[in-house]
């Protein structure tokens, strides 16, 4: 297309992408500005990032969190957020400009999504060599539910470096260079520092299998060129490999640590056949599989009930897929179909034998659940680029003959009429109004597509394309906002969470009157093995009473055998506040002094205590001043 690469085309392309991103920002402004709650996994991830950056700003690398679940190893949460990701510098920069952490974090989420959109655009441009096909791919991404995941989940932390990795890898395949290799290595390092890089590994391995089956012969020359580049630049290739190994070190260290049994994740780990705290039983994994009927219903119907986290693609994309009858099947289309379908088969968990086979024979399938995430991490990108192949083929289709145009128009009329009848005949399932508008705009777009070479018609067509993609999506995004309560969840980490407060009184009766910390009764998600054992084997009221004084002084020490634990005796000792500290038998040798027992009960340290005072309390140490 002559208008594709000219100056006018460049201006049009930039304007279209800008308008699409502006519409997305408008739709999710209440989330970005802090007026709307972030939900599900997005909330604890906000807390993890805040705790990490607060401590880093204070010069402390926080390997321990004394606030969450009465003290937990923080390495697990650092792995979740990928703390070495340089994108977090944006939050620090925004804070230095006077923006509060909450808003800075929300802006970071939106900016990170835009970075992912840029990755889709660059990869599409590299694949299709067409700027307007790249714009279509951007529309598919922006107006899908992918962006809403920023406010519901952590998937963008995996998907964004993943899509850029594929871009750099494809660039290296087509034209080997230092920059392309270094870019792919950098993306791999970011992905590998997360505690579940196995989503990425599964998607890439499926892609490699599909590539070998479908595209290997076509790209044999390029593959040989990559090998020759590495052979000619051995030192650079070795450094790149070493960087990948370095990036894997934090994750490997955490998995080794989790195998020691010092930390526990009760629900996720229950029934697993491995002592590693990260391992899951296959029944727990199957709970997070793709439920195909639910996914299909929420893509077309009941969109007034949609929430961030539901899978959604504009109906315009499906109309594009159906109109693909006029585009010949090529190898890349087969590749994208095989890639997406293989990932989907894994994602449906026990609905197909694929995942159970992989769970039994490949170790890392025991370490992650939520297989429905493969919809966004693998199936959606494959679907988007498959649709991009169809769109690119339609732009190149020859409509010169009258017969071809008439046949094409007749097919377009039948397809769109059938779509209107299909949605209009629904009596039980809800169809939102803009679905019909999107189908109408799709019909207009495809009817005028044969005249695309006229510059004025070309510009009009892509305006219609933008409206057709955005029409239904903007209403869906509006329902997402309305289906989430307004306001912000008050997080413990938004308060001075490192303030170590002591009670005003040493009267246990007065302390027990305060029933506010109901979290004593909740099952900790992830905590030390000792606290998990206490929570499971002790009366909750006894455990809550023991924790409330915050700081206790003992004169005597007694050892506990972790294998032969008498929980009845422990509960009695802690519940009555006997003047005996209980520690593991293996740690008794570390305690050199024992004092004469002065009282029958432990001393509750209060704010006005003359014996002891807290000088510093943080993630790295506790400093006490005594007399």
Secondary structure, DSSP 8 states (H G I E B T S, - for coil): -TTTSSHHHHHHHHHHHHHHHHHHHHHTHHHHTTSB---THHHHHHHHHHHHHHHHHTT---SEESSGGGSEETHHHHHHHTTT-GGGHHHHHHHHTT--HHHHHHHHHHHHHHHHHHHHHHHHHHHH--HHHHHHHHHHHHTSSTGGGGGT-STHHHHHHHHHHHHHHHHHHHS--HHHHHHHHHHHHHHHTSTTTHHHHHHHHHHHHHHHHHTTTTTHHHHHHHHHHHHHTHHHHHHHHHHHHHHHHHHHHHHHHHTTTSEE-HHHHTT-SSSSTT---HHHHHTTS--HHHHHHHHHS-GGG--TTS----HHHHHHHHGGGGS---HHHHHHHHHHHHHHHHHTGGGSHHHHHHHHH-GGGGS---GGGHIIIIIHHHHHHHHHHHHHHHHH----SHHHHHHHHHHHHHHHHHHHHHHHT-SSS---THHHHHHHHHHHHHHHGGGTTSHHHHHHHHHHHHHHHHHHHHHHHHHHHHTS-BS----GGGS-TT----BS---HHHHHT----GGGGS--SSEEHHHHHHHHHS-HHHHHHHHHT--EE-SEEEEE-SSS--HHHHHHHHHTTBSEEEEEGGGGGG---------SB-EE-BTT-SSEEEEEE-SS-EEEEE-
